[in-house]
Amino acid sequence: MTHKNWLVWTPRVLLILFACFLSIFALDVFDEGRPLGEMLLAFVIHLTPTWLVLLLLIFAWRWPWIGVAGCLLLAAVYAFLAREHLSWILLISGPLLVIAGLFYWSWRVARS
């Protein structure tokens, strides 16, 4: 695999893995004693961050600069929303910042 191929694929694969990681948190809605319809609705709502990351990935696949801006925006919004929980910010915003940096690097190499 060439240097350029590595730079193209790494941020995309990491964003897919990040979406899978986020979707794991949606599984906490399944609980005994709750109606199935209520659990399914809660599950879809809890998957909203995953849908946002996958939507970002669709656009970032073709335009890496959108991956940079989108990952930075999602990281900043999450950091603001979870500002009282530093460990949560590191767990969610940290990988997004790394992926944004990789998208930026990929974009810069592709332009040169």
N, C-alpha and C positions, 0 to 999 in steps of 0.2 A: 504494500500500500504506500503510495507516495505521500509526501508531506502535505500536498494540497488536498488529496482525498481525505486524509485524516482530519484536516481542519474543517472540511465540509461536513463530514458525517458525525463527528463527535458531539457538537452542540445539539444536533437534531436527535440523536440517540439518547443523549442525556435528558432532553426535554420530554421524550416519550417515557423514559424511566421515572422522571419526576412526576408526570401525570399519573403513572401507576402507583407511585408512592402516595400521592395525595388521595387517590381513590380508596386506599385502604382505610383512611379515617372515616369514610362514609359508612363503613360496615358497622359502626357502633350503634346505628339506629335499630338494628334487629334485636328485639327483646321479647321474651316470653310474656304473654298476657296482653300484648298490644294488638289491635286489629291489623290485618295484613295491608289493607288499603292505606292506613295511616303510616305504616312502616315504609311502604313503597314510595309514598309522597315525600316522606322525610329523607329517604335514600336519594331520590332525584334531586332534592334541594341540597343535600350535603355533597352531591357531585358537581355542584356549580363551579367550584374552583377548578376541578378537572376539566370541565367543558371549556372554561376560559383558556386554560393552558393548551388544550388541543386546538382550539380556534386560533390561538396565537401561533401554534406550530404550523398550521395550514398556510398561513401567510408568510411565516419566517422561512418556510421551506424554499420558497422562490426568492424572497427578498430578505437576506440576513439582517439588514438594518432594522427591519420591523421586529426581528427577534431580539435585537439589542434594546430597542426602545420598549418593547412589550415586557421583556423580563425585568428591566429596570423599573418600569411602572408598577408591575405586579409586586415586586419586592418592596417598593416604597409604600404602596397602599397597605400591604400586609404589615409592614413594620409600624405604620401609623395605627392600624387597627389593634395590633397586639402590643402596643408600646409598654405595657406593664409587665410583659413576660419575655425577658431577654432570651431565654432558652428557646422559646417558640420562634422568635424572630430569627435566631441563628439556624434553626432547623428548616425553616421554610424560605426565608429571604436569602440566606447564605447560598444555597445551591442556585437560586435564581440569579444571583450576582455573578457566580462563576460561569453559568451558562451564558449570561449576557456578555461577559468578557470573551468567551469562546466564539460567540456569534460575531462580535466586533472584530476579533482577530481574523476569522474566516472572511468577513466582508472586506477588510483591508487587503488581505492577500489576493482576493479575487479581483479587486480593483487595480492592482498593480501588475 
